[in-house]
Amino acid sequence: MSDKLKGLLSDIGFTGLEASVYLALLREPCSTGYRMAQMIGKPAANIYMALDSLHAKGAVLSDETSRAKTYSAMPLATYLEGKRREMEEKQREFEKEIAGLETSTAEGGIFRLTSADQVYARVRRMFEGARSAVLLDAFPGPLDELRSDVASAVKRGVHVLIKGYRPTKLRGADVICPEEGDAADLKIWNGDWLNIAVDCRESLFSFLKPDGKGVYDAVWNRNQYLGMMNFNGLAFELLLTRTVQLLKQDKTREEIAPEFRQLSNRYLTASFWRDAAPEGWMKEWTPEGSRKKGKTAARSRRRRKK
């Protein structure tokens, strides 16, 4: 049995001995526990304990119609499908019981994430909570994983600006990517970048391992001031990337200016800062810089509190 196969079976809850027994039954179904002990070279008592555990998990079937009880392995696809349905049902029950107990994520904080599943789950929650704009800097693998999330955000009217690393299109999103071939970064880095900033409120920067499961580093930021700074910095990086592309195409200032102005109006608007900043952080002002007074200022404060 290969180490990789052992690891995969371990990931779904099998012990080392249970994995050996299960694979032996796949090779030789309708076997007795005694036969399994001979095949694997382990004490019969240990084999029967493993068989009882696998039977309780639904991974093996037992036949007691013959003189000696025999065992057969449940096909792995069937077993996993059953576990998937079981987990979905438990998730529904859990969500029903916990409803009303959960509060919204606490404001503030910088958190280290340790798995790709955590990264993708958090990025998807960030897309779901986006109100105005999302900035996404993603290598091809992560970008493919998030296509449906991008589409859902765009459908809700959220502006989405993406920096990709090979030619791609996502309907309704603003995409900055090479016109042909792969970007040089894909040839340098042994893994996948996945970076996102949302609404000047929160951001996540991650470098995922090439196996798609592990992470080299991943940090989720809910600090309000860093959220504003990260959004602004990533927005300028993406706009600068596009400007450099156009300059390399020998575009003139007059040709570059309209696109730069359009992207700036979408992703560098002062309203993002005003809506994200806590009460008291900013003076009352309009985008033109004049002081707000009376009802206009009060409306702005109410929007920020929401």
C-alpha positions as CSV (number, residue, x, y, z in Angstrom):
1,M,0.0,0.0,0.0
2,S,1.5,3.3,-1.1
3,D,2.1,6.1,1.4
4,K,-0.2,8.4,-0.6
5,L,-3.0,5.9,-0.5
6,K,-2.5,5.5,3.3
7,G,-2.7,9.2,3.6
8,L,-5.9,9.5,1.6
9,L,-7.6,6.8,3.7
10,S,-6.3,8.4,6.8
11,D,-7.9,11.7,5.6
12,I,-11.3,10.0,5.6
13,G,-10.9,8.6,9.1
14,F,-9.3,5.2,8.7
15,T,-6.5,4.1,11.0
16,G,-3.4,2.4,9.5
17,L,-4.7,-1.1,10.3
18,E,-8.2,-0.3,9.1
19,A,-6.8,1.0,5.8
20,S,-4.8,-2.3,5.4
21,V,-7.9,-4.4,6.1
22,Y,-10.1,-2.4,3.8
23,L,-7.7,-2.6,0.9
24,A,-7.2,-6.4,1.5
25,L,-11.0,-6.8,1.3
26,L,-11.1,-4.9,-2.0
27,R,-8.5,-7.4,-3.4
28,E,-10.2,-10.4,-1.9
29,P,-13.9,-9.9,-1.0
30,C,-15.9,-12.4,1.1
31,S,-13.0,-13.2,3.3
32,T,-13.0,-14.2,7.0
33,G,-11.2,-12.3,9.7
34,Y,-8.8,-15.2,10.0
35,R,-8.0,-14.9,6.3
36,M,-7.4,-11.2,6.7
37,A,-5.0,-11.9,9.5
38,Q,-3.0,-14.2,7.3
39,M,-2.9,-11.7,4.4
40,I,-1.9,-8.7,6.5
41,G,0.3,-10.5,9.0
42,K,-1.4,-9.1,12.1
43,P,-3.0,-10.9,15.2
44,A,-6.5,-12.1,14.5
45,A,-7.8,-10.2,17.6
46,N,-6.6,-6.9,16.1
47,I,-8.0,-7.7,12.7
48,Y,-11.5,-8.4,14.2
49,M,-11.4,-5.1,16.1
50,A,-10.5,-3.3,12.9
51,L,-13.4,-5.1,11.0
52,D,-15.9,-4.2,13.8
53,S,-14.8,-0.5,13.5
54,L,-15.0,-0.5,9.7
55,H,-18.4,-2.2,9.9
56,A,-19.7,0.5,12.3
57,K,-18.4,3.2,9.9
58,G,-20.3,1.5,7.0
59,A,-17.1,0.8,5.1
60,V,-17.5,-3.0,5.1
61,L,-20.4,-5.5,4.9
62,S,-20.6,-8.7,6.8
63,D,-22.2,-12.0,5.6
64,E,-23.4,-14.3,8.4
65,T,-25.3,-16.7,6.3
66,S,-22.4,-19.1,5.9
67,R,-20.8,-21.1,8.6
68,A,-17.9,-18.6,9.0
69,K,-18.7,-14.9,8.9
70,T,-17.2,-13.2,5.9
71,Y,-16.6,-9.6,5.1
72,S,-16.5,-7.5,1.9
73,A,-15.5,-3.9,1.3
74,M,-18.1,-1.3,0.4
75,P,-17.0,0.3,-2.9
76,L,-15.2,3.5,-2.0
77,A,-17.3,5.8,-4.1
78,T,-20.5,4.4,-2.5
79,Y,-19.0,4.8,1.0
80,L,-17.9,8.4,0.3
81,E,-21.3,9.4,-1.2
82,G,-23.0,8.1,2.0
83,K,-20.6,10.0,4.2
84,R,-21.2,13.2,2.1
85,R,-25.0,12.9,2.6
86,E,-24.5,12.2,6.3
87,M,-22.4,15.3,6.7
88,E,-24.8,17.5,4.8
89,E,-27.6,16.3,7.1
90,K,-25.5,17.0,10.2
91,Q,-24.7,20.4,8.8
92,R,-28.4,21.2,8.4
93,E,-29.1,20.0,11.9
94,F,-26.2,22.0,13.4
95,E,-27.1,25.2,11.6
96,K,-30.7,24.8,12.8
97,E,-29.7,24.3,16.4
98,I,-27.1,27.1,16.5
99,A,-29.3,29.7,14.7
100,G,-29.4,32.7,16.9
101,L,-26.3,31.8,18.9
102,E,-23.8,33.1,16.4
103,T,-23.0,36.8,16.2
104,S,-21.3,38.6,13.4
105,T,-17.5,38.3,13.1
106,A,-15.8,40.6,15.6
107,E,-14.4,43.8,14.2
108,G,-10.6,44.1,14.3
109,G,-7.9,41.5,14.5
110,I,-5.3,39.9,12.3
111,F,-5.6,36.1,11.9
112,R,-3.3,33.5,10.5
113,L,-5.0,30.8,8.4
114,T,-3.3,27.3,8.2
115,S,-5.1,25.5,5.3
116,A,-6.3,26.1,1.8
117,D,-9.8,25.2,2.9
118,Q,-9.8,28.0,5.5
119,V,-8.5,30.4,2.9
120,Y,-11.2,29.6,0.3
121,A,-13.9,29.6,2.9
122,R,-12.9,33.0,4.2
123,V,-12.5,34.5,0.6
124,R,-16.0,33.2,-0.3
125,R,-17.5,34.8,2.8
126,M,-15.7,38.1,1.9
127,F,-17.3,37.9,-1.6
128,E,-20.7,37.3,0.0
129,G,-20.4,40.3,2.3
130,A,-19.0,42.7,-0.3
131,R,-21.1,45.8,-0.7
132,S,-19.3,48.0,-3.2
133,A,-16.0,46.7,-4.5
134,V,-13.7,43.7,-4.6
135,L,-10.0,43.7,-5.6
136,L,-8.7,40.2,-6.5
137,D,-5.1,39.2,-7.3
138,A,-5.1,35.5,-8.1
139,F,-3.1,32.9,-10.0
140,P,-5.1,30.8,-12.5
141,G,-5.9,27.9,-10.1
142,P,-7.5,30.0,-7.4
143,L,-9.2,32.2,-9.9
144,D,-10.9,29.2,-11.5
145,E,-12.1,28.1,-8.0
146,L,-13.7,31.5,-7.5
147,R,-15.4,32.1,-10.8
148,S,-18.9,31.5,-9.5
149,D,-18.2,33.8,-6.5
150,V,-17.1,36.6,-8.9
151,A,-20.3,36.1,-11.0
152,S,-22.5,36.3,-7.9
153,A,-20.9,39.5,-6.7
154,V,-21.1,41.1,-10.1
155,K,-24.8,40.1,-10.3
156,R,-25.4,42.0,-7.0
157,G,-23.9,45.1,-8.5
158,V,-20.5,44.9,-6.8
159,H,-17.6,46.2,-8.8
160,V,-14.9,43.5,-9.1
161,L,-11.3,44.2,-10.4
162,I,-9.1,41.2,-11.0
163,K,-5.5,40.8,-11.7
164,G,-5.0,37.5,-13.6
165,Y,-1.8,35.8,-14.8
166,R,-3.0,34.3,-18.1
167,P,-5.6,35.4,-20.6
168,T,-9.1,35.0,-19.1
169,K,-12.5,36.7,-19.2
170,L,-15.1,36.9,-16.4
171,R,-18.4,38.5,-17.5
172,G,-19.1,41.8,-15.8
173,A,-15.7,42.0,-14.0
174,D,-12.8,44.3,-14.9
175,V,-9.9,41.9,-15.6
176,I,-6.3,42.8,-16.0
177,C,-4.2,40.0,-17.5
178,P,-1.7,39.2,-20.2
179,E,-3.2,39.3,-23.7
180,E,-1.4,36.0,-24.6
181,G,0.7,33.4,-22.7
182,D,1.5,33.2,-19.0
183,A,2.8,36.0,-16.9
184,A,6.4,35.7,-15.7
185,D,5.3,35.3,-12.1
186,L,3.9,31.8,-12.9
187,K,7.3,30.6,-13.9
188,I,8.9,31.9,-10.7
189,W,6.7,31.0,-7.8
190,N,6.2,27.4,-6.6
191,G,2.6,27.9,-5.6
192,D,-0.5,30.1,-6.0
193,W,-1.1,33.7,-5.0
194,L,-4.6,34.5,-3.7
195,N,-5.0,38.0,-2.4
196,I,-8.2,40.0,-1.9
197,A,-9.4,43.3,-0.5
198,V,-13.0,44.2,0.0
199,D,-14.7,47.5,0.6
200,C,-11.8,49.1,2.4
201,R,-12.9,46.9,5.4
202,E,-11.0,43.6,5.3
203,S,-8.3,41.8,3.3
204,L,-6.6,38.4,2.9
205,F,-3.2,37.7,1.5
206,S,-2.2,34.1,0.9
207,F,0.4,32.0,-0.8
208,L,-0.9,28.5,-1.4
209,K,1.2,25.4,-1.9
210,P,1.0,23.7,-5.3
211,D,-0.8,20.6,-3.9
212,G,-3.9,22.8,-3.5
213,K,-4.3,21.9,0.2
214,G,-1.4,23.5,2.2
215,V,-0.4,27.1,2.6
216,Y,3.0,28.7,2.8
217,D,1.5,31.7,4.5
218,A,-2.0,33.2,4.8
219,V,-3.2,36.2,6.8
220,W,-6.7,37.5,7.1
221,N,-7.0,41.1,8.2
222,R,-10.0,42.7,9.9
223,N,-8.2,45.6,11.3
224,Q,-10.1,48.7,10.1
225,Y,-7.1,50.9,9.4
226,L,-5.1,48.2,7.7
227,G,-8.2,47.2,5.7
228,M,-8.4,50.7,4.3
229,M,-4.6,50.8,3.6
230,N,-4.6,47.3,2.0
231,F,-7.5,48.1,-0.3
232,N,-5.9,51.4,-1.4
233,G,-2.5,49.8,-2.0
234,L,-3.9,46.9,-4.0
235,A,-6.1,49.2,-6.0
236,F,-3.1,51.3,-7.0
237,E,-1.0,48.2,-7.8
238,L,-3.7,46.9,-10.2
239,L,-4.2,50.2,-11.9
240,L,-0.4,50.6,-12.3
241,T,-0.2,47.1,-13.7
242,R,-2.8,48.1,-16.4
243,T,-1.0,51.4,-17.1
244,V,2.3,49.6,-17.7
245,Q,0.6,47.2,-20.0
246,L,-0.8,50.0,-22.1
247,L,2.6,51.8,-22.1
248,K,4.2,48.7,-23.4
249,Q,1.7,48.7,-26.2
250,D,2.8,52.3,-27.1
251,K,-0.5,53.8,-26.1
252,T,-0.5,57.6,-25.8
253,R,-1.5,59.5,-22.7
254,E,-4.8,60.4,-24.4
255,E,-5.5,56.8,-25.0
256,I,-4.6,55.7,-21.5
257,A,-6.4,58.4,-19.6
258,P,-10.0,57.3,-20.2
259,E,-9.5,53.8,-19.0
260,F,-7.4,54.9,-16.0
261,R,-10.1,57.5,-15.2
262,Q,-12.9,54.9,-15.4
263,L,-11.1,52.4,-13.2
264,S,-10.2,55.1,-10.7
265,N,-13.8,56.2,-10.4
266,R,-14.8,52.7,-9.6
267,Y,-12.1,51.5,-7.3
268,L,-10.4,54.6,-5.8
269,T,-13.6,56.5,-4.9
270,A,-13.5,58.5,-1.6
271,S,-16.9,57.0,-0.7
272,F,-15.2,53.7,0.2
273,W,-13.1,55.4,2.8
274,R,-16.0,57.4,4.2
275,D,-18.2,54.3,4.5
276,A,-15.5,52.1,6.1
277,A,-14.1,54.6,8.5
278,P,-15.4,54.4,12.1
279,E,-17.2,57.4,13.6
280,G,-14.9,60.3,14.3
281,W,-12.0,59.2,12.1
282,M,-12.8,61.6,9.3
283,K,-14.0,65.1,9.0
284,E,-17.4,65.8,7.5
285,W,-16.7,66.3,3.8
286,T,-18.0,65.8,0.3
287,P,-16.0,64.1,-2.5
288,E,-15.2,67.6,-3.7
289,G,-13.6,68.5,-0.3
290,S,-16.1,71.0,1.0
291,R,-17.4,70.7,4.6
292,K,-20.8,69.0,5.1
293,K,-23.4,70.7,7.2
294,G,-26.8,69.9,8.7
295,K,-28.9,67.1,7.3
296,T,-26.2,66.0,4.8
297,A,-23.6,65.4,7.5
298,A,-26.2,63.5,9.6
299,R,-27.1,61.2,6.7
300,S,-23.4,60.4,6.2
301,R,-23.0,59.5,9.9
302,R,-26.0,57.2,9.7
303,R,-24.7,55.4,6.6
304,R,-21.4,54.7,8.4
305,K,-23.1,53.3,11.5
306,K,-25.0,50.9,9.3
